[in-house]
């Protein structure tokens, strides 16, 4: 099996899919694209984002494609993996781009390797195509179905060579918990915070300086994709939230001077030290 | 009384104070500066950030200064207003830069007007001086002590003409609640979220893409200032937090399908619609 990737099919030409397609095409790879929306597909061809399209997702020729990349929301990713079962255990390699993985449960397949190319943006759709969206970013690979080593190698090669990404292996459990904490929880909290401003009917107008900016950006993310992520990763997300609530409670108990502390300390001093420690942790680790 | 400002005294030459001093100096205003830290004061003079210093905060000559600007953390702001009581009801105008106002309770003074120049940064100290930090930003003025109109006009003139800021009047109650929601709560949540990652001992390493960035920035803010803000604005902050928890709970109930909803709807669909509505609110209002 040739581990190089010469012909790919990108399914779903939103921001993620079209950015991958266009970056791969600029590296000389032959890029087929597919999208259920005909206008999107037409645009992708007209603007040379892809080389060609395929007739139907149900009749993919294993001699014409090396690698299929699914770039659709998390729930559809599972549906598509199942729809493509006629390609399981063939020489085609199949991967995805879903930000959550634990729901992808498949049995008896040796050519599916999971990918999560990490790049943050609140934008979506083919009009947000960015050729360099993933350049020098990280891509987490998971191999929960024990795919054949060649397929894994091929997925790695593609991300590293065609997209200039770094690749790291993780288990699905590690992946979903880490991203619950570092990405899904910040999004959930941002949606909740902006919603609380909405329901308060307080005239915040342009008084949003000093901290709200990123919360606003995150709460403007694609609703369908984030609904899927919140639903599908809810167990880890609630675990992450519980951890945040413990930390929040600690700060609240210091703020309200209700925490039991030794007499020789003051709540005021302890709160300052706590904030300083968080700051140092942040500076050391990130 | 001449409503123009020709001679100012900036007390506290951290990022805020030194940025105000330097911007005012570039507009031709004579700038006196004071800081308890001698190294900071020396640097301010050596690098021409201020024109001169004063001998002592207890012997300010009312003929040499038009306007005093306190640029110290919120708690010290109140202490300094009280320390300067020998200047109350004189022709000098006094203002501040504190992000929280409700603790500033004074009686029988007609020349103190409160200011809150809005500019977000996690930096601090004179080395973070930025001449344009406040340019074209907004400054909230509060007049809780019914200051003489001339003093209010003078403070307004200074921010508008010397710093190129927009000015808006608010009551202290409005100010503290709005900024609890749009600034203090985002900071508190960011500290809590980063703390929960710290205490989890999870190796998040460089897996911080997709949403954590601003939370990291906010949790690196000046610990003393934010301790003061959290402590002094805790009532409004807890009010804002309660609102966020209600919104969070609504999302959680949809995510976990525990919310009571009519049979004709699905939790899945309702969660997506909820996220869409938050997104539209954000796009309309901000």
Interface residues (C-beta under 8 A of the other chain):
Chain A: X99 X118 X119 X120 X137 X138 X140 X177 X178 X179 X181 X182 X183 X184 X185 X186 X187 X188 X189 X190 X191 X192 X193 X194 X195 X196 X197 X198 X199 X200 X202 X203 X204 X205 X206 X207 X208 X209 X210 X211 X212 X213 X214 X215 X216 X217 X218 X219 X220 X221 X223 X224 X226 X227 X230 X231 X234 X237 X238 X240 X241 X243 X244 X245 X246 X247 X248 X250 X251 X252 X255 X256 X268 X271 X272 X273 X274 X275 X276 X277 X278 X279 X281 X282 X283 X285 X286
Chain B: X99 X118 X119 X120 X137 X138 X140 X177 X178 X179 X181 X182 X183 X184 X185 X186 X187 X188 X189 X190 X191 X192 X193 X194 X195 X196 X197 X198 X199 X200 X202 X203 X204 X205 X206 X207 X208 X209 X210 X211 X212 X213 X214 X215 X216 X217 X218 X219 X220 X221 X223 X224 X226 X227 X230 X231 X234 X237 X238 X240 X241 X243 X244 X245 X246 X247 X248 X250 X251 X252 X255 X256 X268 X271 X272 X273 X274 X275 X276 X277 X278 X279 X281 X282 X283 X285 X286
